Amino acid sequence: MVEHYNKGGVTKTDLSTNIKPLNLSADEVKDLVLFLHALTTPPKTVTLPQLPPN
């Protein structure tokens, strides 16, 4: 996904003119991916309560 945005996305007629390639170096892409992984936490297991019968 980072590479997609680094290249500026896909050329489309309805793409905003504000979308520009990021032109990140390979090291910058690697650092960005590591940063994004640091923001990610494992999913929490949620046990749904049992509802009483109607």
PDB file of N, H, CA, C and O in Angstrom:
ATOM      1  N   MET A   1       0.814  -1.179   0.000  1.00  0.00           N
ATOM      2  CA  MET A   1       0.000   0.000   0.000  1.00  0.00           C
ATOM      3  C   MET A   1       0.867   1.256   0.000  1.00  0.00           C
ATOM      4  O   MET A   1       0.557   2.235  -0.678  1.00  0.00           O
ATOM      5  N   VAL A   2       1.945   1.217   0.761  1.00  0.00           N
ATOM      6  H   VAL A   2       2.197   0.421   1.312  1.00  0.00           H
ATOM      7  CA  VAL A   2       2.839   2.386   0.811  1.00  0.00           C
ATOM      8  C   VAL A   2       3.427   2.640  -0.569  1.00  0.00           C
ATOM      9  O   VAL A   2       3.534   3.789  -0.996  1.00  0.00           O
ATOM     10  N   GLU A   3       3.805   1.583  -1.265  1.00  0.00           N
ATOM     11  H   GLU A   3       3.718   0.649  -0.918  1.00  0.00           H
ATOM     12  CA  GLU A   3       4.355   1.753  -2.617  1.00  0.00           C
ATOM     13  C   GLU A   3       3.325   2.376  -3.561  1.00  0.00           C
ATOM     14  O   GLU A   3       3.671   3.197  -4.411  1.00  0.00           O
ATOM     15  N   HIS A   4       2.064   1.985  -3.408  1.00  0.00           N
ATOM     16  H   HIS A   4       1.782   1.319  -2.717  1.00  0.00           H
ATOM     17  CA  HIS A   4       0.988   2.537  -4.235  1.00  0.00           C
ATOM     18  C   HIS A   4       0.922   4.056  -4.073  1.00  0.00           C
ATOM     19  O   HIS A   4       0.889   4.797  -5.055  1.00  0.00           O
ATOM     20  N   TYR A   5       0.903   4.502  -2.820  1.00  0.00           N
ATOM     21  H   TYR A   5       0.929   3.900  -2.022  1.00  0.00           H
ATOM     22  CA  TYR A   5       0.835   5.945  -2.564  1.00  0.00           C
ATOM     23  C   TYR A   5       2.158   6.629  -2.884  1.00  0.00           C
ATOM     24  O   TYR A   5       2.174   7.796  -3.276  1.00  0.00           O
ATOM     25  N   ASN A   6       3.251   5.921  -2.721  1.00  0.00           N
ATOM     26  H   ASN A   6       3.238   4.973  -2.403  1.00  0.00           H
ATOM     27  CA  ASN A   6       4.549   6.508  -3.051  1.00  0.00           C
ATOM     28  C   ASN A   6       4.639   6.838  -4.536  1.00  0.00           C
ATOM     29  O   ASN A   6       5.292   7.806  -4.926  1.00  0.00           O
ATOM     30  N   LYS A   7       3.978   6.027  -5.361  1.00  0.00           N
ATOM     31  H   LYS A   7       3.447   5.241  -5.045  1.00  0.00           H
ATOM     32  CA  LYS A   7       3.966   6.265  -6.809  1.00  0.00           C
ATOM     33  C   LYS A   7       2.917   7.293  -7.222  1.00  0.00           C
ATOM     34  O   LYS A   7       2.881   7.706  -8.381  1.00  0.00           O
ATOM     35  N   GLY A   8       2.068   7.709  -6.294  1.00  0.00           N
ATOM     36  H   GLY A   8       2.097   7.373  -5.352  1.00  0.00           H
ATOM     37  CA  GLY A   8       1.042   8.705  -6.615  1.00  0.00           C
ATOM     38  C   GLY A   8      -0.303   8.100  -6.933  1.00  0.00           C
ATOM     39  O   GLY A   8      -1.182   8.787  -7.453  1.00  0.00           O
ATOM     40  N   GLY A   9      -0.481   6.828  -6.633  1.00  0.00           N
ATOM     41  H   GLY A   9       0.234   6.270  -6.211  1.00  0.00           H
ATOM     42  CA  GLY A   9      -1.761   6.183  -6.897  1.00  0.00           C
ATOM     43  C   GLY A   9      -1.894   5.785  -8.352  1.00  0.00           C
ATOM     44  O   GLY A   9      -0.900   5.607  -9.056  1.00  0.00           O
ATOM     45  N   VAL A  10      -3.135   5.647  -8.795  1.00  0.00           N
ATOM     46  H   VAL A  10      -3.942   5.792  -8.223  1.00  0.00           H
ATOM     47  CA  VAL A  10      -3.444   5.242 -10.159  1.00  0.00           C
ATOM     48  C   VAL A  10      -3.980   6.458 -10.901  1.00  0.00           C
ATOM     49  O   VAL A  10      -4.770   7.221 -10.346  1.00  0.00           O
ATOM     50  N   THR A  11      -3.568   6.643 -12.130  1.00  0.00           N
ATOM     51  H   THR A  11      -2.926   6.023 -12.581  1.00  0.00           H
ATOM     52  CA  THR A  11      -4.049   7.770 -12.925  1.00  0.00           C
ATOM     53  C   THR A  11      -5.509   7.557 -13.285  1.00  0.00           C
ATOM     54  O   THR A  11      -5.863   6.587 -13.956  1.00  0.00           O
ATOM     55  N   LYS A  12      -6.352   8.479 -12.830  1.00  0.00           N
ATOM     56  H   LYS A  12      -6.063   9.267 -12.285  1.00  0.00           H
ATOM     57  CA  LYS A  12      -7.778   8.434 -13.125  1.00  0.00           C
ATOM     58  C   LYS A  12      -8.249   9.856 -13.409  1.00  0.00           C
ATOM     59  O   LYS A  12      -7.649  10.830 -12.954  1.00  0.00           O
ATOM     60  N   THR A  13      -9.330   9.952 -14.168  1.00  0.00           N
ATOM     61  H   THR A  13      -9.817   9.161 -14.537  1.00  0.00           H
ATOM     62  CA  THR A  13      -9.847  11.286 -14.494  1.00  0.00           C
ATOM     63  C   THR A  13     -10.444  11.979 -13.287  1.00  0.00           C
ATOM     64  O   THR A  13     -10.460  13.208 -13.217  1.00  0.00           O
ATOM     65  N   ASP A  14     -10.944  11.184 -12.319  1.00  0.00           N
ATOM     66  H   ASP A  14     -10.931  10.186 -12.377  1.00  0.00           H
ATOM     67  CA  ASP A  14     -11.566  11.791 -11.145  1.00  0.00           C
ATOM     68  C   ASP A  14     -10.618  11.898  -9.949  1.00  0.00           C
ATOM     69  O   ASP A  14     -11.057  12.208  -8.841  1.00  0.00           O
ATOM     70  N   LEU A  15      -9.323  11.644 -10.162  1.00  0.00           N
ATOM     71  H   LEU A  15      -8.967  11.392 -11.062  1.00  0.00           H
ATOM     72  CA  LEU A  15      -8.333  11.740  -9.095  1.00  0.00           C
ATOM     73  C   LEU A  15      -8.032  13.203  -8.811  1.00  0.00           C
ATOM     74  O   LEU A  15      -7.831  13.990  -9.736  1.00  0.00           O
ATOM     75  N   SER A  16      -8.001  13.562  -7.558  1.00  0.00           N
ATOM     76  H   SER A  16      -8.165  12.923  -6.807  1.00  0.00           H
ATOM     77  CA  SER A  16      -7.702  14.930  -7.170  1.00  0.00           C
ATOM     78  C   SER A  16      -6.325  15.340  -7.687  1.00  0.00           C
ATOM     79  O   SER A  16      -5.393  14.536  -7.699  1.00  0.00           O
ATOM     80  N   THR A  17      -6.207  16.566  -8.102  1.00  0.00           N
ATOM     81  H   THR A  17      -6.964  17.220  -8.091  1.00  0.00           H
ATOM     82  CA  THR A  17      -4.905  17.082  -8.553  1.00  0.00           C
ATOM     83  C   THR A  17      -3.954  17.267  -7.380  1.00  0.00           C
ATOM     84  O   THR A  17      -2.762  17.501  -7.578  1.00  0.00           O
ATOM     85  N   ASN A  18      -4.472  17.165  -6.154  1.00  0.00           N
ATOM     86  H   ASN A  18      -5.441  16.975  -5.993  1.00  0.00           H
ATOM     87  CA  ASN A  18      -3.624  17.281  -4.966  1.00  0.00           C
ATOM     88  C   ASN A  18      -2.866  15.987  -4.666  1.00  0.00           C
ATOM     89  O   ASN A  18      -1.938  15.986  -3.857  1.00  0.00           O
ATOM     90  N   ILE A  19      -3.257  14.890  -5.312  1.00  0.00           N
ATOM     91  H   ILE A  19      -4.011  14.891  -5.969  1.00  0.00           H
ATOM     92  CA  ILE A  19      -2.570  13.611  -5.101  1.00  0.00           C
ATOM     93  C   ILE A  19      -1.305  13.615  -5.952  1.00  0.00           C
ATOM     94  O   ILE A  19      -1.361  13.676  -7.180  1.00  0.00           O
ATOM     95  N   LYS A  20      -0.187  13.551  -5.284  1.00  0.00           N
ATOM     96  H   LYS A  20      -0.142  13.502  -4.286  1.00  0.00           H
ATOM     97  CA  LYS A  20       1.116  13.593  -5.962  1.00  0.00           C
ATOM     98  C   LYS A  20       1.964  12.424  -5.473  1.00  0.00           C
ATOM     99  O   LYS A  20       1.766  11.950  -4.354  1.00  0.00           O
ATOM    100  N   PRO A  21       2.901  11.953  -6.287  1.00  0.00           N
ATOM    101  CA  PRO A  21       3.821  10.913  -5.817  1.00  0.00           C
ATOM    102  C   PRO A  21       4.617  11.417  -4.608  1.00  0.00           C
ATOM    103  O   PRO A  21       4.997  12.586  -4.549  1.00  0.00           O
ATOM    104  N   LEU A  22       4.861  10.527  -3.654  1.00  0.00           N
ATOM    105  H   LEU A  22       4.552   9.577  -3.702  1.00  0.00           H
ATOM    106  CA  LEU A  22       5.617  10.904  -2.467  1.00  0.00           C
ATOM    107  C   LEU A  22       7.116  10.911  -2.736  1.00  0.00           C
ATOM    108  O   LEU A  22       7.870  11.645  -2.097  1.00  0.00           O
ATOM    109  N   ASN A  23       7.540  10.081  -3.695  1.00  0.00           N
ATOM    110  H   ASN A  23       6.928   9.485  -4.214  1.00  0.00           H
ATOM    111  CA  ASN A  23       8.960   9.980  -4.054  1.00  0.00           C
ATOM    112  C   ASN A  23       9.846   9.657  -2.853  1.00  0.00           C
ATOM    113  O   ASN A  23      10.911  10.248  -2.675  1.00  0.00           O
ATOM    114  N   LEU A  24       9.393   8.720  -2.039  1.00  0.00           N
ATOM    115  H   LEU A  24       8.528   8.240  -2.183  1.00  0.00           H
ATOM    116  CA  LEU A  24      10.186   8.302  -0.884  1.00  0.00           C
ATOM    117  C   LEU A  24      11.287   7.346  -1.335  1.00  0.00           C
ATOM    118  O   LEU A  24      11.101   6.568  -2.270  1.00  0.00           O
ATOM    119  N   SER A  25      12.424   7.413  -0.668  1.00  0.00           N
ATOM    120  H   SER A  25      12.575   8.045   0.091  1.00  0.00           H
ATOM    121  CA  SER A  25      13.502   6.464  -0.945  1.00  0.00           C
ATOM    122  C   SER A  25      13.123   5.111  -0.359  1.00  0.00           C
ATOM    123  O   SER A  25      12.163   5.010   0.406  1.00  0.00           O
ATOM    124  N   ALA A  26      13.868   4.078  -0.713  1.00  0.00           N
ATOM    125  H   ALA A  26      14.647   4.160  -1.334  1.00  0.00           H
ATOM    126  CA  ALA A  26      13.601   2.740  -0.190  1.00  0.00           C
ATOM    127  C   ALA A  26      13.711   2.724   1.335  1.00  0.00           C
ATOM    128  O   ALA A  26      12.916   2.068   2.008  1.00  0.00           O
ATOM    129  N   ASP A  27      14.694   3.446   1.881  1.00  0.00           N
ATOM    130  H   ASP A  27      15.339   3.979   1.334  1.00  0.00           H
ATOM    131  CA  ASP A  27      14.844   3.510   3.334  1.00  0.00           C
ATOM    132  C   ASP A  27      13.674   4.244   3.980  1.00  0.00           C
ATOM    133  O   ASP A  27      13.220   3.851   5.055  1.00  0.00           O
ATOM    134  N   GLU A  28      13.183   5.299   3.347  1.00  0.00           N
ATOM    135  H   GLU A  28      13.553   5.619   2.474  1.00  0.00           H
ATOM    136  CA  GLU A  28      12.036   6.032   3.884  1.00  0.00           C
ATOM    137  C   GLU A  28      10.776   5.170   3.861  1.00  0.00           C
ATOM    138  O   GLU A  28       9.980   5.210   4.799  1.00  0.00           O
ATOM    139  N   VAL A  29      10.593   4.394   2.800  1.00  0.00           N
ATOM    140  H   VAL A  29      11.239   4.361   2.038  1.00  0.00           H
ATOM    141  CA  VAL A  29       9.445   3.484   2.720  1.00  0.00           C
ATOM    142  C   VAL A  29       9.538   2.452   3.839  1.00  0.00           C
ATOM    143  O   VAL A  29       8.552   2.179   4.523  1.00  0.00           O
ATOM    144  N   LYS A  30      10.732   1.881   4.023  1.00  0.00           N
ATOM    145  H   LYS A  30      11.533   2.103   3.467  1.00  0.00           H
ATOM    146  CA  LYS A  30      10.933   0.889   5.078  1.00  0.00           C
ATOM    147  C   LYS A  30      10.638   1.497   6.445  1.00  0.00           C
ATOM    148  O   LYS A  30       9.963   0.875   7.266  1.00  0.00           O
ATOM    149  N   ASP A  31      11.138   2.710   6.696  1.00  0.00           N
ATOM    150  H   ASP A  31      11.685   3.215   6.029  1.00  0.00           H
ATOM    151  CA  ASP A  31      10.901   3.385   7.975  1.00  0.00           C
ATOM    152  C   ASP A  31       9.420   3.679   8.182  1.00  0.00           C
ATOM    153  O   ASP A  31       8.912   3.532   9.294  1.00  0.00           O
ATOM    154  N   LEU A  32       8.729   4.090   7.133  1.00  0.00           N
ATOM    155  H   LEU A  32       9.142   4.209   6.231  1.00  0.00           H
ATOM    156  CA  LEU A  32       7.301   4.375   7.237  1.00  0.00           C
ATOM    157  C   LEU A  32       6.516   3.111   7.565  1.00  0.00           C
ATOM    158  O   LEU A  32       5.616   3.142   8.404  1.00  0.00           O
ATOM    159  N   VAL A  33       6.847   2.007   6.914  1.00  0.00           N
ATOM    160  H   VAL A  33       7.578   1.983   6.232  1.00  0.00           H
ATOM    161  CA  VAL A  33       6.169   0.739   7.179  1.00  0.00           C
ATOM    162  C   VAL A  33       6.423   0.303   8.624  1.00  0.00           C
ATOM    163  O   VAL A  33       5.499  -0.148   9.301  1.00  0.00           O
ATOM    164  N   LEU A  34       7.649   0.431   9.097  1.00  0.00           N
ATOM    165  H   LEU A  34       8.399   0.797   8.547  1.00  0.00           H
ATOM    166  CA  LEU A  34       7.956   0.080  10.488  1.00  0.00           C
ATOM    167  C   LEU A  34       7.182   0.970  11.457  1.00  0.00           C
ATOM    168  O   LEU A  34       6.688   0.488  12.476  1.00  0.00           O
ATOM    169  N   PHE A  35       7.071   2.241  11.156  1.00  0.00           N
ATOM    170  H   PHE A  35       7.472   2.632  10.327  1.00  0.00           H
ATOM    171  CA  PHE A  35       6.305   3.168  11.985  1.00  0.00           C
ATOM    172  C   PHE A  35       4.832   2.761  12.025  1.00  0.00           C
ATOM    173  O   PHE A  35       4.223   2.735  13.094  1.00  0.00           O
ATOM    174  N   LEU A  36       4.260   2.443  10.862  1.00  0.00           N
ATOM    175  H   LEU A  36       4.755   2.464   9.994  1.00  0.00           H
ATOM    176  CA  LEU A  36       2.851   2.053  10.816  1.00  0.00           C
ATOM    177  C   LEU A  36       2.615   0.749  11.584  1.00  0.00           C
ATOM    178  O   LEU A  36       1.581   0.591  12.234  1.00  0.00           O
ATOM    179  N   HIS A  37       3.560  -0.176  11.514  1.00  0.00           N
ATOM    180  H   HIS A  37       4.399  -0.048  10.986  1.00  0.00           H
ATOM    181  CA  HIS A  37       3.433  -1.417  12.289  1.00  0.00           C
ATOM    182  C   HIS A  37       3.489  -1.128  13.785  1.00  0.00           C
ATOM    183  O   HIS A  37       2.832  -1.809  14.573  1.00  0.00           O
ATOM    184  N   ALA A  38       4.269  -0.124  14.182  1.00  0.00           N
ATOM    185  H   ALA A  38       4.802   0.429  13.542  1.00  0.00           H
ATOM    186  CA  ALA A  38       4.357   0.232  15.598  1.00  0.00           C
ATOM    187  C   ALA A  38       3.028   0.776  16.117  1.00  0.00           C
ATOM    188  O   ALA A  38       2.756   0.696  17.315  1.00  0.00           O
ATOM    189  N   LEU A  39       2.203   1.322  15.237  1.00  0.00           N
ATOM    190  H   LEU A  39       2.424   1.386  14.264  1.00  0.00           H
ATOM    191  CA  LEU A  39       0.902   1.855  15.626  1.00  0.00           C
ATOM    192  C   LEU A  39      -0.177   0.776  15.685  1.00  0.00           C
ATOM    193  O   LEU A  39      -1.278   1.019  16.178  1.00  0.00           O
ATOM    194  N   THR A  40       0.137  -0.395  15.190  1.00  0.00           N
ATOM    195  H   THR A  40       1.031  -0.593  14.790  1.00  0.00           H
ATOM    196  CA  THR A  40      -0.835  -1.474  15.085  1.00  0.00           C
ATOM    197  C   THR A  40      -0.781  -2.358  16.318  1.00  0.00           C
ATOM    198  O   THR A  40       0.299  -2.739  16.771  1.00  0.00           O
ATOM    199  N   THR A  41      -1.941  -2.682  16.857  1.00  0.00           N
ATOM    200  H   THR A  41      -2.818  -2.373  16.489  1.00  0.00           H
ATOM    201  CA  THR A  41      -2.018  -3.611  17.977  1.00  0.00           C
ATOM    202  C   THR A  41      -2.759  -4.858  17.523  1.00  0.00           C
ATOM    203  O   THR A  41      -3.576  -4.796  16.604  1.00  0.00           O
ATOM    204  N   PRO A  42      -2.481  -5.980  18.157  1.00  0.00           N
ATOM    205  CA  PRO A  42      -3.205  -7.195  17.782  1.00  0.00           C
ATOM    206  C   PRO A  42      -4.694  -7.047  18.102  1.00  0.00           C
ATOM    207  O   PRO A  42      -5.052  -6.341  19.045  1.00  0.00           O
ATOM    208  N   PRO A  43      -5.551  -7.692  17.344  1.00  0.00           N
ATOM    209  CA  PRO A  43      -6.989  -7.590  17.627  1.00  0.00           C
ATOM    210  C   PRO A  43      -7.323  -8.192  18.986  1.00  0.00           C
ATOM    211  O   PRO A  43      -6.733  -9.186  19.409  1.00  0.00           O
ATOM    212  N   LYS A  44      -8.271  -7.570  19.652  1.00  0.00           N
ATOM    213  H   LYS A  44      -8.750  -6.762  19.308  1.00  0.00           H
ATOM    214  CA  LYS A  44      -8.709  -8.072  20.953  1.00  0.00           C
ATOM    215  C   LYS A  44      -9.864  -9.049  20.753  1.00  0.00           C
ATOM    216  O   LYS A  44     -10.743  -8.839  19.916  1.00  0.00           O
ATOM    217  N   THR A  45      -9.837 -10.109  21.535  1.00  0.00           N
ATOM    218  H   THR A  45      -9.123 -10.279  22.214  1.00  0.00           H
ATOM    219  CA  THR A  45     -10.919 -11.082  21.497  1.00  0.00           C
ATOM    220  C   THR A  45     -12.061 -10.544  22.342  1.00  0.00           C
ATOM    221  O   THR A  45     -11.873 -10.185  23.505  1.00  0.00           O
ATOM    222  N   VAL A  46     -13.224 -10.493  21.759  1.00  0.00           N
ATOM    223  H   VAL A  46     -13.377 -10.784  20.814  1.00  0.00           H
ATOM    224  CA  VAL A  46     -14.407  -9.999  22.458  1.00  0.00           C
ATOM    225  C   VAL A  46     -15.402 -11.138  22.580  1.00  0.00           C
ATOM    226  O   VAL A  46     -15.760 -11.781  21.593  1.00  0.00           O
ATOM    227  N   THR A  47     -15.836 -11.373  23.794  1.00  0.00           N
ATOM    228  H   THR A  47     -15.545 -10.851  24.595  1.00  0.00           H
ATOM    229  CA  THR A  47     -16.853 -12.380  24.031  1.00  0.00           C
ATOM    230  C   THR A  47     -18.199 -11.670  24.139  1.00  0.00           C
ATOM    231  O   THR A  47     -18.395 -10.829  25.016  1.00  0.00           O
ATOM    232  N   LEU A  48     -19.105 -12.007  23.263  1.00  0.00           N
ATOM    233  H   LEU A  48     -18.945 -12.691  22.551  1.00  0.00           H
ATOM    234  CA  LEU A  48     -20.420 -11.384  23.293  1.00  0.00           C
ATOM    235  C   LEU A  48     -21.251 -11.961  24.427  1.00  0.00           C
ATOM    236  O   LEU A  48     -21.202 -13.162  24.693  1.00  0.00           O
ATOM    237  N   PRO A  49     -22.018 -11.100  25.097  1.00  0.00           N
ATOM    238  CA  PRO A  49     -22.832 -11.606  26.197  1.00  0.00           C
ATOM    239  C   PRO A  49     -23.999 -12.450  25.672  1.00  0.00           C
ATOM    240  O   PRO A  49     -24.458 -12.267  24.545  1.00  0.00           O
ATOM    241  N   GLN A  50     -24.457 -13.359  26.501  1.00  0.00           N
ATOM    242  H   GLN A  50     -24.084 -13.508  27.416  1.00  0.00           H
ATOM    243  CA  GLN A  50     -25.616 -14.170  26.161  1.00  0.00           C
ATOM    244  C   GLN A  50     -26.872 -13.376  26.495  1.00  0.00           C
ATOM    245  O   GLN A  50     -27.044 -12.930  27.630  1.00  0.00           O
ATOM    246  N   LEU A  51     -27.739 -13.201  25.523  1.00  0.00           N
ATOM    247  H   LEU A  51     -27.599 -13.563  24.602  1.00  0.00           H
ATOM    248  CA  LEU A  51     -28.989 -12.498  25.760  1.00  0.00           C
ATOM    249  C   LEU A  51     -30.029 -13.471  26.297  1.00  0.00           C
ATOM    250  O   LEU A  51     -30.058 -14.637  25.903  1.00  0.00           O
ATOM    251  N   PRO A  52     -30.883 -12.992  27.197  1.00  0.00           N
ATOM    252  CA  PRO A  52     -31.927 -13.883  27.710  1.00  0.00           C
ATOM    253  C   PRO A  52     -32.918 -14.226  26.599  1.00  0.00           C
ATOM    254  O   PRO A  52     -33.130 -13.431  25.683  1.00  0.00           O
ATOM    255  N   PRO A  53     -33.521 -15.409  26.684  1.00  0.00           N
ATOM    256  CA  PRO A  53     -34.512 -15.778  25.643  1.00  0.00           C
ATOM    257  C   PRO A  53     -35.720 -14.858  25.711  1.00  0.00           C
ATOM    258  O   PRO A  53     -36.025 -14.284  26.756  1.00  0.00           O
ATOM    259  N   ASN A  54     -36.388 -14.729  24.602  1.00  0.00           N
ATOM    260  H   ASN A  54     -36.140 -15.195  23.752  1.00  0.00           H
ATOM    261  CA  ASN A  54     -37.580 -13.862  24.550  1.00  0.00           C
ATOM    262  C   ASN A  54     -38.737 -14.472  25.274  1.00  0.00           C
ATOM    263  O   ASN A  54     -39.814 -13.879  25.329  1.00  0.00           O
TER     264      ASN A  54
END
